[in-house]
């Protein structure tokens, strides 16, 4: 028997990340007739009930078919749009010392906590696949 190892197979090349493709789509100019004004009345919770009549507000035409459009997208796999990769969230970066200082507080001392190492608790591929099947996320987004 030969002591030489067989050459490793070539690593496949993948196309650009779908979420990056989505960001490259040039959107048309904003149209005022597509917007629905969301306004707060500055009322108490009791007064909000009395202000619920919105019959005089302008309603964009796309609102007439949004349920059908939403239903037509229900089988779309969101990972093909947003990707399944989640960036790391370091709380010390989010809540920096300067923020505590600005609020007149000091960083809380944690008695105990997680190691923050979640690698052993990741979802397995089978779990992700089964979830997508249960949710009906069977169709990939494409740029068409």
C-alpha positions, 0 to 999 in steps of 0.5 A: 500500500502506498503511504501517499494520501489521495489529493483532496477534492477541490473546494467548490466555489459559491456565488455571491451571498444572496443578501448582498445581491438583494442590496444591489437591486436598485430601487425605484424612486419613492412614491408618495402614493405608496406611503401610509401615514402612521401618526400617533395622536399623543392620547392616553390608552383610553382616548386611543380607542375613540380615535380608531376611525381612520376611514378618512385616511389615505390608503395606498393601492398596494394595501388592497392586495397585500394579503395575496402578495404575502401568501405568495411569499409564504414558502420563501426561505428567508435564509436565501434573502438574509442568510443564516449567518448571524454576526457576533454580538459582544455586549461590551461593544454595544454597551460601552463604558462611555454609555454608562458614564453618560447615563451616570451609571457604572457597568454592573458586576455580573455575579456569574454568567454564561461563558458565551461559547455557544458552539456546542449548542448550535443547531444541527443541519437536520434541525434547520432542514426540519424547521424549514420543512415544517414552516413550508420554507421550500422556495429560494429567493431569486433576483428575477 
